Amino acid sequence: MKKLFSRAVVYLGVLTVLDFSLYAGVPFNNLEGVGGAAFNPFAYTAGNDFEKDDTQPQKKSLADIFSKPQIGTWYVHLGDVGIDWTTIGVAGTLFKRLEVSYGYESISVANAKNIYKNNFGLKYLIVKETDVIPAISFGTVFKHTSFSTPPGVDKSGVDFYLVATKFIKALPVPVLLSGGFLSTKGQTLGVLGFNNDRDEVFFGNIDIMPFENIAVGFEYRQGAKYKTWKDADYWNTHLAWFVNKNLTLIAAYVNTGNHRSSSKVGLGGGVVVSLQYAF
């Protein structure tokens, strides 16, 4: 019996390791290329293994200087307003602390000229995650849009954010919680230019993992409000399939507000698909 018990312990230990070594994980490259979900950044930095035990001595390698990169593509179809939104982003991390990212967006609008947007991001991991403390990061994203902005609206702007992220494994199923505050001038995430005013908004994510390679979640981003412009709140429900340790596929339904509203700028609802690859 003692021998059987020992084998069972070893077997369960192997399964525990496999849970986190056979499948990819967060963060993904969001719509703007930053390590996060679809709209929101996470405190985790791109290309790092957050399940690795940093308390044990580790042999130094090139990965300690610059992580392997990760890339992500998104396709958003907002049928209410005839928009096809396609993005590609790439990100990596220096010294396991400083994430560097780039994202390119192409927004095709029915019967209108296409809009292109470039995003350059930096994120610094202030506090590493422990059993009781979430990871905490501060970040900034410089953005530029090709949209023909009216007088009083800029084509370029800078966002700043503070975000905390925690992966909770002590519950019946693992849960990922993330939330933070964003300071922005962006109109429709900056696609339609940057206001002279600045607003601070809340964003948050919750994901549960009913299976080791499946995540189901909800994402929310509060709409920015300026004197001359008000964005609707954005939210989505999503399903992520961690195909293997490199590849993740995501499907979602997104709602970006009532496109007929006269008080807030909304783009309606639509479908989202994404492919994420971590090297």
PyRosetta script that sets phi, psi and omega in degrees:
from pyrosetta import init, pose_from_sequence

init()
pose = pose_from_sequence("MKKLFSRAVVYLGVLTVLDFSLYAGVPFNNLEGVGGAAFNPFAYTAGNDFEKDDTQPQKKSLADIFSKPQIGTWYVHLGDVGIDWTTIGVAGTLFKRLEVSYGYESISVANAKNIYKNNFGLKYLIVKETDVIPAISFGTVFKHTSFSTPPGVDKSGVDFYLVATKFIKALPVPVLLSGGFLSTKGQTLGVLGFNNDRDEVFFGNIDIMPFENIAVGFEYRQGAKYKTWKDADYWNTHLAWFVNKNLTLIAAYVNTGNHRSSSKVGLGGGVVVSLQYAF")
pose.set_psi(1, -41.5)
pose.set_omega(1, 179.2)
pose.set_phi(2, -62.2)
pose.set_psi(2, -40.6)
pose.set_omega(2, 179.5)
pose.set_phi(3, -65.8)
pose.set_psi(3, -40.3)
pose.set_omega(3, 178.9)
pose.set_phi(4, -64.8)
pose.set_psi(4, -40.9)
pose.set_omega(4, 178.5)
pose.set_phi(5, -62.4)
pose.set_psi(5, -42.1)
pose.set_omega(5, 179.7)
pose.set_phi(6, -62.2)
pose.set_psi(6, -42.2)
pose.set_omega(6, 178.6)
pose.set_phi(7, -64.4)
pose.set_psi(7, -39.0)
pose.set_omega(7, 179.7)
pose.set_phi(8, -63.1)
pose.set_psi(8, -40.8)
pose.set_omega(8, 178.9)
pose.set_phi(9, -62.6)
pose.set_psi(9, -44.3)
pose.set_omega(9, 178.6)
pose.set_phi(10, -62.6)
pose.set_psi(10, -42.8)
pose.set_omega(10, -179.4)
pose.set_phi(11, -61.8)
pose.set_psi(11, -45.3)
pose.set_omega(11, 178.4)
pose.set_phi(12, -65.0)
pose.set_psi(12, -35.2)
pose.set_omega(12, 177.4)
pose.set_phi(13, -63.8)
pose.set_psi(13, -41.3)
pose.set_omega(13, 177.5)
pose.set_phi(14, -63.5)
pose.set_psi(14, -42.5)
pose.set_omega(14, 178.2)
pose.set_phi(15, -61.3)
pose.set_psi(15, -38.9)
pose.set_omega(15, 179.2)
pose.set_phi(16, -61.9)
pose.set_psi(16, -41.3)
pose.set_omega(16, 177.7)
pose.set_phi(17, -65.8)
pose.set_psi(17, -42.7)
pose.set_omega(17, -178.1)
pose.set_phi(18, -63.3)
pose.set_psi(18, -34.5)
pose.set_omega(18, 179.7)
pose.set_phi(19, -52.2)
pose.set_psi(19, -36.0)
pose.set_omega(19, -172.4)
pose.set_phi(20, -111.0)
pose.set_psi(20, 4.4)
pose.set_omega(20, -179.0)
pose.set_phi(21, -114.1)
pose.set_psi(21, -19.0)
pose.set_omega(21, -177.0)
pose.set_phi(22, -92.8)
pose.set_psi(22, -12.3)
pose.set_omega(22, -174.0)
pose.set_phi(23, -128.2)
pose.set_psi(23, 150.4)
pose.set_omega(23, 176.4)
pose.set_phi(24, -70.0)
pose.set_psi(24, 175.4)
pose.set_omega(24, 179.9)
pose.set_phi(25, -157.1)
pose.set_psi(25, -175.7)
pose.set_omega(25, 179.8)
pose.set_phi(26, -78.2)
pose.set_psi(26, 160.5)
pose.set_omega(26, 2.6)
pose.set_phi(27, -84.5)
pose.set_psi(27, 160.2)
pose.set_omega(27, 170.3)
pose.set_phi(28, -94.5)
pose.set_psi(28, 175.0)
pose.set_omega(28, 168.1)
pose.set_phi(29, -87.3)
pose.set_psi(29, 119.6)
pose.set_omega(29, -178.1)
pose.set_phi(30, -78.5)
pose.set_psi(30, -171.5)
pose.set_omega(30, -176.1)
pose.set_phi(31, -57.8)
pose.set_psi(31, -27.0)
pose.set_omega(31, -179.1)
pose.set_phi(32, -102.7)
pose.set_psi(32, 9.8)
pose.set_omega(32, 177.0)
pose.set_phi(33, 91.0)
pose.set_psi(33, -10.1)
pose.set_omega(33, -177.1)
pose.set_phi(34, -76.8)
pose.set_psi(34, 146.8)
pose.set_omega(34, 177.0)
pose.set_phi(35, -64.7)
pose.set_psi(35, 113.9)
pose.set_omega(35, -177.9)
pose.set_phi(36, -179.1)
pose.set_psi(36, -137.6)
pose.set_omega(36, 175.5)
pose.set_phi(37, -110.8)
pose.set_psi(37, -137.0)
pose.set_omega(37, -178.9)
pose.set_phi(38, -76.2)
pose.set_psi(38, -58.8)
pose.set_omega(38, -179.8)
pose.set_phi(39, -95.0)
pose.set_psi(39, -37.6)
pose.set_omega(39, -164.7)
pose.set_phi(40, -101.0)
pose.set_psi(40, 149.2)
pose.set_omega(40, 172.0)
pose.set_phi(41, -80.8)
pose.set_psi(41, 154.4)
pose.set_omega(41, 168.0)
pose.set_phi(42, -105.5)
pose.set_psi(42, 162.5)
pose.set_omega(42, 175.7)
pose.set_phi(43, -72.1)
pose.set_psi(43, -26.7)
pose.set_omega(43, 177.4)
pose.set_phi(44, -63.2)
pose.set_psi(44, 146.2)
pose.set_omega(44, 177.7)
pose.set_phi(45, -100.3)
pose.set_psi(45, 152.9)
pose.set_omega(45, -172.7)
pose.set_phi(46, -67.1)
pose.set_psi(46, 142.6)
pose.set_omega(46, 170.9)
pose.set_phi(47, 79.2)
pose.set_psi(47, 7.2)
pose.set_omega(47, -179.2)
pose.set_phi(48, -104.8)
pose.set_psi(48, 147.7)
pose.set_omega(48, 177.8)
pose.set_phi(49, -93.3)
pose.set_psi(49, 102.2)
pose.set_omega(49, -175.1)
pose.set_phi(50, -83.4)
pose.set_psi(50, -4.4)
pose.set_omega(50, 175.1)
pose.set_phi(51, -91.9)
pose.set_psi(51, -6.4)
pose.set_omega(51, -178.9)
pose.set_phi(52, -71.4)
pose.set_psi(52, 140.1)
pose.set_omega(52, -178.4)
pose.set_phi(53, -82.9)
pose.set_psi(53, 102.4)
pose.set_omega(53, -177.8)
pose.set_phi(54, -79.0)
pose.set_psi(54, -5.6)
pose.set_omega(54, -179.5)
pose.set_phi(55, -80.0)
pose.set_psi(55, -17.7)
pose.set_omega(55, 179.7)
pose.set_phi(56, -91.6)
pose.set_psi(56, 145.5)
pose.set_omega(56, 178.6)
pose.set_phi(57, -59.2)
pose.set_psi(57, 132.1)
pose.set_omega(57, -179.1)
pose.set_phi(58, -124.4)
pose.set_psi(58, 141.5)
pose.set_omega(58, 176.6)
pose.set_phi(59, -70.4)
pose.set_psi(59, 131.0)
pose.set_omega(59, -178.9)
pose.set_phi(60, -67.2)
pose.set_psi(60, 142.1)
pose.set_omega(60, 179.1)
pose.set_phi(61, -145.2)
pose.set_psi(61, 177.0)
pose.set_omega(61, 179.7)
pose.set_phi(62, -62.0)
pose.set_psi(62, -29.0)
pose.set_omega(62, 179.9)
pose.set_phi(63, -65.1)
pose.set_psi(63, -21.3)
pose.set_omega(63, 177.1)
pose.set_phi(64, -74.1)
pose.set_psi(64, -19.5)
pose.set_omega(64, 178.2)
pose.set_phi(65, -93.0)
pose.set_psi(65, -50.4)
pose.set_omega(65, 179.3)
pose.set_phi(66, -142.5)
pose.set_psi(66, 124.5)
pose.set_omega(66, -178.4)
pose.set_phi(67, -69.7)
pose.set_psi(67, 164.0)
pose.set_omega(67, 170.6)
pose.set_phi(68, -65.0)
pose.set_psi(68, 143.9)
pose.set_omega(68, -178.1)
pose.set_phi(69, -75.2)
pose.set_psi(69, 162.5)
pose.set_omega(69, 171.1)
pose.set_phi(70, -133.6)
pose.set_psi(70, 147.9)
pose.set_omega(70, -179.1)
pose.set_phi(71, -126.7)
pose.set_psi(71, 153.9)
pose.set_omega(71, 178.4)
pose.set_phi(72, -148.4)
pose.set_psi(72, 140.6)
pose.set_omega(72, 175.7)
pose.set_phi(73, -122.2)
pose.set_psi(73, 146.4)
pose.set_omega(73, 178.6)
pose.set_phi(74, -131.8)
pose.set_psi(74, 144.8)
pose.set_omega(74, 170.7)
pose.set_phi(75, -130.4)
pose.set_psi(75, 122.8)
pose.set_omega(75, -179.1)
pose.set_phi(76, -120.7)
pose.set_psi(76, 124.4)
pose.set_omega(76, 176.5)
pose.set_phi(77, -113.0)
pose.set_psi(77, 112.9)
pose.set_omega(77, 178.1)
pose.set_phi(78, -106.0)
pose.set_psi(78, 89.5)
pose.set_omega(78, -172.5)
pose.set_phi(79, -66.7)
pose.set_psi(79, -27.0)
pose.set_omega(79, -178.7)
pose.set_phi(80, -60.9)
pose.set_psi(80, -32.6)
pose.set_omega(80, -176.9)
pose.set_phi(81, -119.7)
pose.set_psi(81, 7.4)
pose.set_omega(81, 176.7)
pose.set_phi(82, 67.2)
pose.set_psi(82, 42.8)
pose.set_omega(82, -179.4)
pose.set_phi(83, -111.9)
pose.set_psi(83, 132.4)
pose.set_omega(83, 169.9)
pose.set_phi(84, -116.7)
pose.set_psi(84, 116.1)
pose.set_omega(84, -171.0)
pose.set_phi(85, -113.8)
pose.set_psi(85, 114.4)
pose.set_omega(85, -177.7)
pose.set_phi(86, -120.2)
pose.set_psi(86, 134.4)
pose.set_omega(86, -179.0)
pose.set_phi(87, -136.9)
pose.set_psi(87, 158.0)
pose.set_omega(87, 170.2)
pose.set_phi(88, -143.1)
pose.set_psi(88, 137.5)
pose.set_omega(88, -178.5)
pose.set_phi(89, -139.1)
pose.set_psi(89, 155.5)
pose.set_omega(89, 177.3)
pose.set_phi(90, -138.6)
pose.set_psi(90, 142.9)
pose.set_omega(90, -178.5)
pose.set_phi(91, -151.9)
pose.set_psi(91, 152.5)
pose.set_omega(91, 174.7)
pose.set_phi(92, -154.2)
pose.set_psi(92, 172.2)
pose.set_omega(92, -173.3)
pose.set_phi(93, -129.4)
pose.set_psi(93, 134.1)
pose.set_omega(93, 176.6)
pose.set_phi(94, -93.3)
pose.set_psi(94, 130.7)
pose.set_omega(94, 174.9)
pose.set_phi(95, 53.2)
pose.set_psi(95, 29.4)
pose.set_omega(95, 177.6)
pose.set_phi(96, 59.5)
pose.set_psi(96, 19.2)
pose.set_omega(96, -177.9)
pose.set_phi(97, -131.8)
pose.set_psi(97, -40.5)
pose.set_omega(97, -171.9)
pose.set_phi(98, -108.3)
pose.set_psi(98, 107.9)
pose.set_omega(98, 177.1)
pose.set_phi(99, -84.8)
pose.set_psi(99, 135.1)
pose.set_omega(99, 176.0)
pose.set_phi(100, -118.8)
pose.set_psi(100, 129.4)
pose.set_omega(100, -175.4)
pose.set_phi(101, -140.6)
pose.set_psi(101, 156.7)
pose.set_omega(101, 173.5)
pose.set_phi(102, -140.4)
pose.set_psi(102, 136.9)
pose.set_omega(102, 177.7)
pose.set_phi(103, -134.6)
pose.set_psi(103, 139.1)
pose.set_omega(103, 178.4)
pose.set_phi(104, -120.8)
pose.set_psi(104, 131.7)
pose.set_omega(104, -178.9)
pose.set_phi(105, -123.3)
pose.set_psi(105, 138.2)
pose.set_omega(105, 174.8)
pose.set_phi(106, -124.6)
pose.set_psi(106, 119.2)
pose.set_omega(106, -175.8)
pose.set_phi(107, -115.8)
pose.set_psi(107, 111.4)
pose.set_omega(107, 179.1)
pose.set_phi(108, -95.7)
pose.set_psi(108, 120.1)
pose.set_omega(108, -178.0)
pose.set_phi(109, -112.7)
pose.set_psi(109, 130.3)
pose.set_omega(109, -178.6)
pose.set_phi(110, -54.8)
pose.set_psi(110, 130.8)
pose.set_omega(110, 177.0)
pose.set_phi(111, 59.7)
pose.set_psi(111, 29.9)
pose.set_omega(111, 178.9)
pose.set_phi(112, -147.0)
pose.set_psi(112, 167.0)
pose.set_omega(112, 179.7)
pose.set_phi(113, -73.8)
pose.set_psi(113, 139.4)
pose.set_omega(113, 178.3)
pose.set_phi(114, -61.2)
pose.set_psi(114, 148.9)
pose.set_omega(114, 177.6)
pose.set_phi(115, -113.1)
pose.set_psi(115, 137.4)
pose.set_omega(115, 178.8)
pose.set_phi(116, -122.4)
pose.set_psi(116, 141.6)
pose.set_omega(116, -176.6)
pose.set_phi(117, -137.8)
pose.set_psi(117, 135.5)
pose.set_omega(117, 177.8)
pose.set_phi(118, -114.0)
pose.set_psi(118, 139.9)
pose.set_omega(118, -177.7)
pose.set_phi(119, -132.6)
pose.set_psi(119, 128.2)
pose.set_omega(119, 178.1)
pose.set_phi(120, -120.4)
pose.set_psi(120, 117.9)
pose.set_omega(120, -172.7)
pose.set_phi(121, -119.5)
pose.set_psi(121, 148.6)
pose.set_omega(121, 171.3)
pose.set_phi(122, -131.6)
pose.set_psi(122, 135.4)
pose.set_omega(122, 178.5)
pose.set_phi(123, -137.2)
pose.set_psi(123, 130.7)
pose.set_omega(123, 179.7)
pose.set_phi(124, -114.8)
pose.set_psi(124, 125.2)
pose.set_omega(124, 178.1)
pose.set_phi(125, -78.4)
pose.set_psi(125, 104.9)
pose.set_omega(125, -176.9)
pose.set_phi(126, -77.5)
pose.set_psi(126, -46.8)
pose.set_omega(126, -177.6)
pose.set_phi(127, -127.6)
pose.set_psi(127, 127.2)
pose.set_omega(127, 175.9)
pose.set_phi(128, -78.7)
pose.set_psi(128, 148.0)
pose.set_omega(128, -179.4)
pose.set_phi(129, -69.2)
pose.set_psi(129, 139.6)
pose.set_omega(129, 172.5)
pose.set_phi(130, -125.2)
pose.set_psi(130, -171.9)
pose.set_omega(130, 178.9)
pose.set_phi(131, -62.2)
pose.set_psi(131, -28.8)
pose.set_omega(131, -175.9)
pose.set_phi(132, -118.7)
pose.set_psi(132, -18.2)
pose.set_omega(132, -175.4)
pose.set_phi(133, -108.9)
pose.set_psi(133, 133.3)
pose.set_omega(133, 177.5)
pose.set_phi(134, -75.7)
pose.set_psi(134, 159.3)
pose.set_omega(134, 169.2)
pose.set_phi(135, -69.5)
pose.set_psi(135, 140.1)
pose.set_omega(135, -179.9)
pose.set_phi(136, -130.4)
pose.set_psi(136, 130.9)
pose.set_omega(136, -178.8)
pose.set_phi(137, -136.4)
pose.set_psi(137, 153.1)
pose.set_omega(137, 172.7)
pose.set_phi(138, -117.4)
pose.set_psi(138, 139.0)
pose.set_omega(138, -178.0)
pose.set_phi(139, -144.6)
pose.set_psi(139, 166.5)
pose.set_omega(139, 176.7)
pose.set_phi(140, -144.8)
pose.set_psi(140, 146.3)
pose.set_omega(140, 178.5)
pose.set_phi(141, -133.3)
pose.set_psi(141, 122.6)
pose.set_omega(141, 173.0)
pose.set_phi(142, -92.3)
pose.set_psi(142, 130.5)
pose.set_omega(142, -174.5)
pose.set_phi(143, -127.2)
pose.set_psi(143, 147.5)
pose.set_omega(143, 175.4)
pose.set_phi(144, -141.3)
pose.set_psi(144, 131.6)
pose.set_omega(144, 179.9)
pose.set_phi(145, -115.0)
pose.set_psi(145, 152.1)
pose.set_omega(145, 176.9)
pose.set_phi(146, -90.6)
pose.set_psi(146, -1.5)
pose.set_omega(146, -177.8)
pose.set_phi(147, -60.0)
pose.set_psi(147, 138.0)
pose.set_omega(147, 179.7)
pose.set_phi(148, -74.9)
pose.set_psi(148, 88.6)
pose.set_omega(148, -173.7)
pose.set_phi(149, -72.5)
pose.set_psi(149, 143.0)
pose.set_omega(149, 176.7)
pose.set_phi(150, -74.3)
pose.set_psi(150, 169.0)
pose.set_omega(150, 177.4)
pose.set_phi(151, -55.8)
pose.set_psi(151, 137.7)
pose.set_omega(151, 179.9)
pose.set_phi(152, 90.7)
pose.set_psi(152, -1.4)
pose.set_omega(152, 178.4)
pose.set_phi(153, -123.0)
pose.set_psi(153, 130.3)
pose.set_omega(153, -177.7)
pose.set_phi(154, -90.9)
pose.set_psi(154, 157.9)
pose.set_omega(154, 176.4)
pose.set_phi(155, -88.1)
pose.set_psi(155, -15.7)
pose.set_omega(155, -178.4)
pose.set_phi(156, -126.4)
pose.set_psi(156, 150.7)
pose.set_omega(156, 178.0)
pose.set_phi(157, -162.5)
pose.set_psi(157, 168.6)
pose.set_omega(157, -178.4)
pose.set_phi(158, -127.9)
pose.set_psi(158, 131.4)
pose.set_omega(158, 173.2)
pose.set_phi(159, -101.5)
pose.set_psi(159, 150.3)
pose.set_omega(159, 172.2)
pose.set_phi(160, -129.9)
pose.set_psi(160, 144.0)
pose.set_omega(160, -179.9)
pose.set_phi(161, -148.4)
pose.set_psi(161, 155.3)
pose.set_omega(161, 173.3)
pose.set_phi(162, -128.8)
pose.set_psi(162, 127.5)
pose.set_omega(162, -173.2)
pose.set_phi(163, -139.5)
pose.set_psi(163, 144.0)
pose.set_omega(163, 175.3)
pose.set_phi(164, -122.4)
pose.set_psi(164, 138.7)
pose.set_omega(164, -177.6)
pose.set_phi(165, -136.2)
pose.set_psi(165, 136.0)
pose.set_omega(165, -179.8)
pose.set_phi(166, -138.6)
pose.set_psi(166, 129.8)
pose.set_omega(166, 174.9)
pose.set_phi(167, -100.6)
pose.set_psi(167, 114.5)
pose.set_omega(167, -174.6)
pose.set_phi(168, -102.6)
pose.set_psi(168, 116.4)
pose.set_omega(168, -177.1)
pose.set_phi(169, -104.6)
pose.set_psi(169, -3.6)
pose.set_omega(169, -175.1)
pose.set_phi(170, -84.9)
pose.set_psi(170, -1.9)
pose.set_omega(170, 179.9)
pose.set_phi(171, -90.5)
pose.set_psi(171, 169.3)
pose.set_omega(171, 178.6)
pose.set_phi(172, -53.9)
pose.set_psi(172, -35.2)
pose.set_omega(172, 170.9)
pose.set_phi(173, -130.1)
pose.set_psi(173, 145.3)
pose.set_omega(173, 179.7)
pose.set_phi(174, -60.5)
pose.set_psi(174, 142.8)
pose.set_omega(174, -179.0)
pose.set_phi(175, -131.8)
pose.set_psi(175, 135.0)
pose.set_omega(175, 174.6)
pose.set_phi(176, -108.1)
pose.set_psi(176, 124.6)
pose.set_omega(176, 176.8)
pose.set_phi(177, -117.8)
pose.set_psi(177, 137.0)
pose.set_omega(177, 178.7)
pose.set_phi(178, -148.8)
pose.set_psi(178, 141.2)
pose.set_omega(178, 178.8)
pose.set_phi(179, -163.6)
pose.set_psi(179, 157.7)
pose.set_omega(179, 179.8)
pose.set_phi(180, -174.9)
pose.set_psi(180, -170.8)
pose.set_omega(180, -179.4)
pose.set_phi(181, -126.4)
pose.set_psi(181, 140.2)
pose.set_omega(181, -177.4)
pose.set_phi(182, -120.7)
pose.set_psi(182, 133.6)
pose.set_omega(182, 172.4)
pose.set_phi(183, -106.4)
pose.set_psi(183, 120.6)
pose.set_omega(183, -171.4)
pose.set_phi(184, -143.7)
pose.set_psi(184, 158.9)
pose.set_omega(184, 169.0)
pose.set_phi(185, -116.7)
pose.set_psi(185, 1.8)
pose.set_omega(185, -172.2)
pose.set_phi(186, -68.3)
pose.set_psi(186, 140.6)
pose.set_omega(186, 171.2)
pose.set_phi(187, -105.6)
pose.set_psi(187, 119.0)
pose.set_omega(187, -172.6)
pose.set_phi(188, 54.0)
pose.set_psi(188, 57.0)
pose.set_omega(188, -179.2)
pose.set_phi(189, 62.2)
pose.set_psi(189, 15.7)
pose.set_omega(189, -179.0)
pose.set_phi(190, 94.9)
pose.set_psi(190, -7.2)
pose.set_omega(190, 178.9)
pose.set_phi(191, -61.2)
pose.set_psi(191, -39.5)
pose.set_omega(191, -178.8)
pose.set_phi(192, -100.1)
pose.set_psi(192, 28.2)
pose.set_omega(192, 174.2)
pose.set_phi(193, 98.9)
pose.set_psi(193, -174.6)
pose.set_omega(193, -173.6)
pose.set_phi(194, -131.0)
pose.set_psi(194, 124.9)
pose.set_omega(194, -175.2)
pose.set_phi(195, -71.3)
pose.set_psi(195, 160.4)
pose.set_omega(195, 174.2)
pose.set_phi(196, -72.8)
pose.set_psi(196, -25.5)
pose.set_omega(196, 177.4)
pose.set_phi(197, -89.0)
pose.set_psi(197, 167.5)
pose.set_omega(197, 177.5)
pose.set_phi(198, -128.9)
pose.set_psi(198, 144.5)
pose.set_omega(198, 179.7)
pose.set_phi(199, -133.8)
pose.set_psi(199, 152.0)
pose.set_omega(199, 177.5)
pose.set_phi(200, -110.8)
pose.set_psi(200, 127.0)
pose.set_omega(200, -175.5)
pose.set_phi(201, -129.0)
pose.set_psi(201, 162.0)
pose.set_omega(201, 179.5)
pose.set_phi(202, -100.6)
pose.set_psi(202, 148.4)
pose.set_omega(202, 172.1)
pose.set_phi(203, -141.8)
pose.set_psi(203, 154.5)
pose.set_omega(203, -178.4)
pose.set_phi(204, -160.7)
pose.set_psi(204, 157.8)
pose.set_omega(204, 178.9)
pose.set_phi(205, -139.6)
pose.set_psi(205, 147.1)
pose.set_omega(205, 169.0)
pose.set_phi(206, -139.4)
pose.set_psi(206, 131.4)
pose.set_omega(206, 178.0)
pose.set_phi(207, -135.1)
pose.set_psi(207, 139.4)
pose.set_omega(207, 173.3)
pose.set_phi(208, -117.8)
pose.set_psi(208, 153.9)
pose.set_omega(208, -178.8)
pose.set_phi(209, -119.5)
pose.set_psi(209, 89.3)
pose.set_omega(209, 178.4)
pose.set_phi(210, -66.2)
pose.set_psi(210, -25.3)
pose.set_omega(210, 174.9)
pose.set_phi(211, -132.7)
pose.set_psi(211, 160.7)
pose.set_omega(211, -174.0)
pose.set_phi(212, -66.3)
pose.set_psi(212, -20.7)
pose.set_omega(212, -179.1)
pose.set_phi(213, -117.8)
pose.set_psi(213, 17.1)
pose.set_omega(213, 180.0)
pose.set_phi(214, -131.4)
pose.set_psi(214, 134.1)
pose.set_omega(214, 173.3)
pose.set_phi(215, -127.3)
pose.set_psi(215, 137.6)
pose.set_omega(215, 177.6)
pose.set_phi(216, -124.1)
pose.set_psi(216, 131.3)
pose.set_omega(216, -174.6)
pose.set_phi(217, -154.9)
pose.set_psi(217, 179.4)
pose.set_omega(217, -179.2)
pose.set_phi(218, -134.8)
pose.set_psi(218, 138.1)
pose.set_omega(218, -179.1)
pose.set_phi(219, -128.9)
pose.set_psi(219, 140.7)
pose.set_omega(219, -178.1)
pose.set_phi(220, -137.2)
pose.set_psi(220, 140.6)
pose.set_omega(220, 174.3)
pose.set_phi(221, -139.9)
pose.set_psi(221, 122.2)
pose.set_omega(221, 180.0)
pose.set_phi(222, -70.4)
pose.set_psi(222, 140.3)
pose.set_omega(222, 179.2)
pose.set_phi(223, -77.4)
pose.set_psi(223, 139.3)
pose.set_omega(223, 178.3)
pose.set_phi(224, -73.2)
pose.set_psi(224, 145.8)
pose.set_omega(224, -179.4)
pose.set_phi(225, -129.9)
pose.set_psi(225, 122.6)
pose.set_omega(225, 177.6)
pose.set_phi(226, -119.9)
pose.set_psi(226, 176.4)
pose.set_omega(226, 180.0)
pose.set_phi(227, -62.6)
pose.set_psi(227, -35.8)
pose.set_omega(227, -174.3)
pose.set_phi(228, -110.7)
pose.set_psi(228, 6.3)
pose.set_omega(228, -173.9)
pose.set_phi(229, -159.6)
pose.set_psi(229, 139.8)
pose.set_omega(229, 174.8)
pose.set_phi(230, -136.5)
pose.set_psi(230, 121.6)
pose.set_omega(230, 175.7)
pose.set_phi(231, -88.5)
pose.set_psi(231, 146.4)
pose.set_omega(231, 173.1)
pose.set_phi(232, -73.6)
pose.set_psi(232, 160.2)
pose.set_omega(232, 172.6)
pose.set_phi(233, -71.1)
pose.set_psi(233, 147.0)
pose.set_omega(233, 177.4)
pose.set_phi(234, -111.9)
pose.set_psi(234, 143.8)
pose.set_omega(234, 172.1)
pose.set_phi(235, -152.0)
pose.set_psi(235, 158.6)
pose.set_omega(235, 175.2)
pose.set_phi(236, -150.2)
pose.set_psi(236, 153.8)
pose.set_omega(236, 169.0)
pose.set_phi(237, -113.1)
pose.set_psi(237, 137.3)
pose.set_omega(237, -171.2)
pose.set_phi(238, -142.5)
pose.set_psi(238, 159.9)
pose.set_omega(238, 176.5)
pose.set_phi(239, -130.5)
pose.set_psi(239, 124.3)
pose.set_omega(239, 179.8)
pose.set_phi(240, -115.2)
pose.set_psi(240, 133.1)
pose.set_omega(240, 177.5)
pose.set_phi(241, -114.7)
pose.set_psi(241, 112.3)
pose.set_omega(241, 177.4)
pose.set_phi(242, -82.8)
pose.set_psi(242, 95.2)
pose.set_omega(242, -172.4)
pose.set_phi(243, -65.0)
pose.set_psi(243, -45.9)
pose.set_omega(243, 175.9)
pose.set_phi(244, -155.8)
pose.set_psi(244, -166.3)
pose.set_omega(244, -174.6)
pose.set_phi(245, -70.7)
pose.set_psi(245, -9.0)
pose.set_omega(245, -178.9)
pose.set_phi(246, -112.7)
pose.set_psi(246, -37.0)
pose.set_omega(246, -166.7)
pose.set_phi(247, -110.3)
pose.set_psi(247, 134.5)
pose.set_omega(247, 173.8)
pose.set_phi(248, -131.2)
pose.set_psi(248, 137.2)
pose.set_omega(248, 175.0)
pose.set_phi(249, -115.3)
pose.set_psi(249, 138.5)
pose.set_omega(249, -175.9)
pose.set_phi(250, -130.4)
pose.set_psi(250, 138.3)
pose.set_omega(250, 171.9)
pose.set_phi(251, -129.4)
pose.set_psi(251, 143.6)
pose.set_omega(251, -175.6)
pose.set_phi(252, -153.6)
pose.set_psi(252, 159.0)
pose.set_omega(252, 165.8)
pose.set_phi(253, -110.7)
pose.set_psi(253, 130.0)
pose.set_omega(253, -177.7)
pose.set_phi(254, -118.9)
pose.set_psi(254, 144.2)
pose.set_omega(254, 173.6)
pose.set_phi(255, -127.5)
pose.set_psi(255, 122.3)
pose.set_omega(255, -177.4)
pose.set_phi(256, -113.4)
pose.set_psi(256, 24.0)
pose.set_omega(256, 176.7)
pose.set_phi(257, 99.7)
pose.set_psi(257, 163.4)
pose.set_omega(257, -179.4)
pose.set_phi(258, -67.7)
pose.set_psi(258, 116.3)
pose.set_omega(258, -177.8)
pose.set_phi(259, -73.7)
pose.set_psi(259, -9.5)
pose.set_omega(259, 178.0)
pose.set_phi(260, -100.3)
pose.set_psi(260, 0.5)
pose.set_omega(260, -177.3)
pose.set_phi(261, -66.5)
pose.set_psi(261, 140.6)
pose.set_omega(261, 177.9)
pose.set_phi(262, -96.6)
pose.set_psi(262, -5.9)
pose.set_omega(262, -177.2)
pose.set_phi(263, -106.6)
pose.set_psi(263, -27.7)
pose.set_omega(263, -179.9)
pose.set_phi(264, -132.8)
pose.set_psi(264, 148.0)
pose.set_omega(264, 179.3)
pose.set_phi(265, -86.6)
pose.set_psi(265, 112.3)
pose.set_omega(265, 177.3)
pose.set_phi(266, -124.9)
pose.set_psi(266, 155.3)
pose.set_omega(266, -178.2)
pose.set_phi(267, -116.2)
pose.set_psi(267, 10.7)
pose.set_omega(267, 178.0)
pose.set_phi(268, 79.1)
pose.set_psi(268, -165.3)
pose.set_omega(268, -178.1)
pose.set_phi(269, -108.8)
pose.set_psi(269, 168.8)
pose.set_omega(269, 179.3)
pose.set_phi(270, -179.2)
pose.set_psi(270, -175.5)
pose.set_omega(270, -177.7)
pose.set_phi(271, -104.8)
pose.set_psi(271, 151.8)
pose.set_omega(271, -178.3)
pose.set_phi(272, -134.5)
pose.set_psi(272, 137.1)
pose.set_omega(272, 170.7)
pose.set_phi(273, -133.3)
pose.set_psi(273, 149.5)
pose.set_omega(273, -178.0)
pose.set_phi(274, -147.9)
pose.set_psi(274, 147.6)
pose.set_omega(274, 173.2)
pose.set_phi(275, -123.5)
pose.set_psi(275, 126.5)
pose.set_omega(275, -178.6)
pose.set_phi(276, -122.1)
pose.set_psi(276, 135.7)
pose.set_omega(276, 179.9)
pose.set_phi(277, -135.2)
pose.set_psi(277, 124.5)
pose.set_omega(277, 177.4)
pose.set_phi(278, -109.9)
pose.set_psi(278, 125.0)
pose.set_omega(278, -177.4)
pose.set_phi(279, -75.8)
pose.dump_pdb("model.pdb")
